[in-house]
Structures are given as C-alpha cells and as structure tokens.
Amino acid sequence: MPHTEPVPAALRVALASDDWFASCPVALQDVLLQLGRMRSLAHGQSLFSRGGLADGLCCLTAGGLHIGALDADGQPAELAYLEPYQWFGEIALIDGLPRTHDAVAEGDTQVLVVPRDALVDWLDQHPALWRELGRLACRKLRVAFAVLEELAMLPLEERLQRRLRLLAKGYGTREAPRHRIRLGQEVLARMMGVSRQSVNKALKALETRGVLRLHYGEIELLD
C-alpha cells in the first residue's frame, strides 16, 4: 500500500502554479488542503488501476505519472504524462464510476489525494462550487477534442509538434510553457500510437526544420 502523510503547509504556494487551483475560490482551496493526504509511490508503483474504485481527486506534487491502459494485445498505451502540479481524477469524482485508466509512477512520486466521500459531502453543502470541478473536467475535454482533431487531420510530424507543445504547457495548466521536456521516445511513441522508429524519424525531421533540438533524454523546444 502507498504510504500517506499530512499535507505540508507550504504546498499551497506551489499548487497555485496550476491555473485551475489558483482560480478556485479560497473556500475550495482550503478544503482540498484540509481533507487531502500525501501519498508516496516508488518508481513503477500504481496509484490506481483501470476499473478501480474512485477514491478521490488527485494532484501530482512530485515525480511523474503515466496515464494509460493496455491495448488488445496487452501492450501499454500512453494517453498522458503528468508532471507537478496537475490535477486529475475529476471524472470518477463527478460520476462515481470506476477509474477510466491506469496511473503509474515515474520515479519517486508524491500525490495529494482528496478522499471522494468527504469532498462530495462538502460540495453537496456548497453546491455552487461543483462548477469548479466542471471547469476542470471541461479543460480536459477541450484537450481531448483537439487531440482527436489532430489525429484525423494532421501528419505525424505536425501531431508530434503539437503534442510536445501541449506537454510543455502542462495540458493547459501553465501560462508560461517549459522549453525542455524530459520524456523518452518510447513513451512518446506509445502516446502517439506509432512505433518508436516513426517518432525518432519525425523528431529528427522537426530538428532539421529548427523546431526543436534533441538532447540525451530531453527535447528542447526552440520556437
């Protein structure tokens, strides 16, 4: 079982780097911190699995998380890679249904977990603040629609370029994007649904165009 700890008092400042949390009313921010517990995971350890019970709203505070599932052949499919301080788990919080995907730690990882039952009870007493969870879900839905459009309309190079920029912006959670992304080509390949060789070829083509620069274990975005 993952180890849990109280929430550090200083965490609030770091959480405010996420625009969803920063824009939430103070009352909701307070209850998320008051109810939440820190959960520690080792590399490769699961936070939750597809089909598991919806146990709460989560925010990654250290390390990384691979969000995905196994395909029909039992191979991992990467849907998203999360970095601090991104919130997730709102779908199962809202509808109460099982988890939609697996979440697996990359390196030593810490996650703030706000228990579902306690948070739902509080939100039911403050129904206007349910809208804030709707905003979080809608942000993810907009990203999903954009990715589906790209899949239908764009070649791999353009899709890869846009996905890297999406990662740099934390799937819309950061106003100032990162210029360097630490993500292996194998993970990118699973995320794009293509072979590693195809991703490598597309990355080199983008490097030739001056869009990015490849470093060992890291991709630098140039424009």
C-alpha positions as CSV (number, residue, x, y, z in Angstrom):
1,M,0.0,0.0,0.0
2,P,1.2,3.5,-0.7
3,H,2.5,5.5,2.3
4,T,0.4,8.5,3.3
5,E,1.4,11.7,5.2
6,P,-0.2,15.0,6.2
7,V,-0.2,17.8,3.6
8,P,2.8,20.2,4.1
9,A,1.6,23.8,4.9
10,A,4.0,25.3,2.2
11,L,2.4,23.2,-0.6
12,R,-0.4,25.8,-1.2
13,V,2.0,28.2,-2.9
14,A,3.3,25.5,-5.3
15,L,-0.3,24.3,-6.1
16,A,-1.2,27.9,-7.1
17,S,1.1,27.5,-10.1
18,D,-1.8,25.5,-11.6
19,D,-4.3,27.9,-13.1
20,W,-7.3,25.8,-12.1
21,F,-6.4,25.7,-8.4
22,A,-5.3,29.3,-8.4
23,S,-8.7,30.4,-9.8
24,C,-10.7,28.3,-7.4
25,P,-12.5,30.2,-4.5
26,V,-10.4,30.2,-1.3
27,A,-13.0,28.1,0.5
28,L,-12.5,25.2,-2.0
29,Q,-8.7,25.6,-1.9
30,D,-8.9,25.3,1.9
31,V,-11.0,22.2,1.9
32,L,-8.8,20.4,-0.7
33,L,-5.8,21.0,1.6
34,Q,-7.6,20.2,4.8
35,L,-9.1,16.9,3.5
36,G,-6.1,15.8,1.4
37,R,-3.3,13.4,2.4
38,M,0.1,13.0,0.7
39,R,0.6,9.5,-0.9
40,S,4.1,8.4,-1.7
41,L,4.8,6.0,-4.6
42,A,8.0,4.2,-5.7
43,H,9.0,4.0,-9.4
44,G,6.6,1.7,-11.3
45,Q,4.1,1.6,-8.5
46,S,0.4,2.1,-9.3
47,L,-1.6,4.9,-7.9
48,F,-4.8,3.3,-9.2
49,S,-5.8,0.9,-12.0
50,R,-8.5,0.9,-14.7
51,G,-11.8,-0.3,-13.2
52,G,-10.7,0.6,-9.7
53,L,-12.9,2.4,-7.2
54,A,-13.0,6.2,-7.4
55,D,-11.2,7.1,-4.2
56,G,-10.7,10.8,-4.7
57,L,-9.5,13.9,-6.5
58,C,-5.7,13.9,-7.0
59,C,-2.9,16.3,-7.7
60,L,0.7,15.3,-8.6
61,T,3.1,17.1,-6.4
62,A,6.5,15.4,-7.2
63,G,7.8,12.9,-9.7
64,G,5.7,11.9,-12.7
65,L,2.7,9.8,-13.6
66,H,2.0,7.7,-16.8
67,I,-1.7,7.7,-17.5
68,G,-2.8,4.9,-19.9
69,A,-4.1,1.4,-20.3
70,L,-3.3,-1.9,-22.0
71,D,-4.4,-2.4,-25.6
72,A,-6.0,-5.5,-27.1
73,D,-2.5,-7.2,-27.4
74,G,-1.6,-6.4,-23.8
75,Q,0.8,-3.6,-24.7
76,P,0.8,-0.3,-22.8
77,A,-0.9,2.7,-24.4
78,E,0.2,6.1,-23.1
79,L,-2.6,8.7,-23.0
80,A,-0.9,11.4,-21.0
81,Y,2.2,12.1,-18.9
82,L,1.6,14.2,-15.8
83,E,4.0,16.5,-14.0
84,P,3.6,18.6,-10.9
85,Y,1.1,20.3,-10.2
86,Q,-1.6,18.9,-12.4
87,W,-4.9,17.8,-11.0
88,F,-6.7,14.7,-12.2
89,G,-9.4,12.1,-11.2
90,E,-12.3,14.6,-11.5
91,I,-14.3,12.3,-13.9
92,A,-14.6,9.5,-11.3
93,L,-15.2,12.1,-8.6
94,I,-18.2,13.6,-10.5
95,D,-19.9,10.4,-11.8
96,G,-18.8,7.9,-9.1
97,L,-17.9,5.3,-11.7
98,P,-14.7,3.3,-11.7
99,R,-11.3,4.7,-12.8
100,T,-11.0,5.0,-16.6
101,H,-7.2,4.4,-16.8
102,D,-4.1,3.2,-15.0
103,A,-1.8,5.7,-13.3
104,V,1.8,4.5,-12.7
105,A,4.6,6.4,-11.0
106,E,7.7,7.6,-12.9
107,G,10.5,7.8,-10.3
108,D,9.8,8.6,-6.7
109,T,6.4,10.3,-6.8
110,Q,4.1,12.1,-4.4
111,V,0.4,12.7,-5.0
112,L,-2.1,14.7,-3.0
113,V,-5.3,12.7,-2.7
114,V,-8.5,14.3,-1.5
115,P,-10.9,11.5,-0.4
116,R,-14.0,11.4,-2.6
117,D,-16.7,10.8,0.0
118,A,-15.6,13.7,2.2
119,L,-15.2,16.0,-0.7
120,V,-18.5,15.1,-2.2
121,D,-20.2,15.7,1.2
122,W,-18.7,19.1,1.4
123,L,-19.5,20.1,-2.2
124,D,-23.1,19.0,-1.6
125,Q,-23.3,21.5,1.2
126,H,-21.8,24.2,-1.1
127,P,-23.4,23.2,-4.5
128,A,-22.2,26.4,-6.3
129,L,-18.7,25.1,-6.1
130,W,-19.4,21.9,-8.0
131,R,-19.0,24.2,-11.0
132,E,-15.2,24.3,-10.3
133,L,-15.0,20.6,-10.8
134,G,-16.9,21.0,-14.0
135,R,-14.4,23.6,-15.2
136,L,-11.5,21.1,-14.5
137,A,-13.3,18.4,-16.5
138,C,-14.1,20.8,-19.4
139,R,-10.4,21.8,-19.6
140,K,-9.5,18.1,-20.2
141,L,-12.4,17.7,-22.6
142,R,-11.1,20.6,-24.8
143,V,-7.7,19.0,-24.9
144,A,-9.2,15.6,-25.9
145,F,-11.2,17.2,-28.7
146,A,-8.0,18.9,-30.0
147,V,-6.1,15.7,-30.0
148,L,-8.9,13.8,-31.8
149,E,-8.9,16.5,-34.5
150,E,-5.2,16.3,-35.0
151,L,-5.3,12.5,-35.2
152,A,-7.9,12.8,-38.0
153,M,-6.3,15.7,-40.0
154,L,-2.6,16.0,-39.5
155,P,0.6,14.0,-40.4
156,L,2.7,12.6,-37.7
157,E,5.3,15.4,-37.6
158,E,2.6,18.1,-37.0
159,R,0.8,15.9,-34.5
160,L,4.1,15.3,-32.6
161,Q,5.0,19.0,-32.6
162,R,1.6,19.9,-31.2
163,R,1.7,17.2,-28.6
164,L,5.1,18.4,-27.4
165,R,3.8,21.9,-27.0
166,L,0.8,20.5,-25.1
167,L,3.1,18.8,-22.8
168,A,5.2,21.9,-22.4
169,K,2.1,23.8,-21.3
170,G,1.1,21.0,-18.9
171,Y,-2.1,20.2,-20.9
172,G,-3.1,23.8,-20.5
173,T,-2.2,24.3,-16.8
174,R,0.7,26.6,-17.4
175,E,0.7,30.1,-18.9
176,A,4.4,30.0,-19.4
177,P,5.4,26.8,-21.3
178,R,8.5,24.8,-20.5
179,H,11.2,24.8,-23.1
180,R,12.7,21.4,-22.2
181,I,10.7,18.2,-21.9
182,R,12.2,15.1,-20.3
183,L,10.3,12.2,-22.0
184,G,11.7,9.2,-23.7
185,Q,10.9,8.4,-27.3
186,E,9.4,5.1,-26.3
187,V,6.8,6.9,-24.2
188,L,6.2,9.4,-27.0
189,A,5.6,6.5,-29.4
190,R,3.0,4.9,-27.1
191,M,1.4,8.3,-26.6
192,M,1.1,8.9,-30.4
193,G,0.1,5.3,-31.2
194,V,3.1,4.7,-33.6
195,S,6.4,2.9,-33.5
196,R,9.5,4.3,-31.8
197,Q,11.2,4.4,-35.1
198,S,8.5,6.6,-36.6
199,V,8.8,9.0,-33.6
200,N,12.5,9.1,-34.0
201,K,12.2,9.9,-37.7
202,A,9.6,12.6,-37.0
203,L,11.7,14.2,-34.2
204,K,14.8,14.3,-36.5
205,A,12.7,16.0,-39.2
206,L,11.5,18.6,-36.7
207,E,15.1,19.2,-35.6
208,T,16.1,19.7,-39.2
209,R,13.3,22.3,-39.6
210,G,14.6,24.1,-36.5
211,V,11.5,23.4,-34.4
212,L,13.4,21.6,-31.7
213,R,16.8,20.3,-30.6
214,L,17.4,16.7,-29.4
215,H,19.5,16.1,-26.3
216,Y,20.2,12.9,-24.3
217,G,16.8,12.0,-22.7
218,E,15.5,15.5,-23.3
219,I,13.8,17.6,-26.1
220,E,14.3,21.3,-26.3
221,L,11.6,23.3,-28.0
222,L,13.1,26.2,-30.0
223,D,10.2,28.3,-31.2
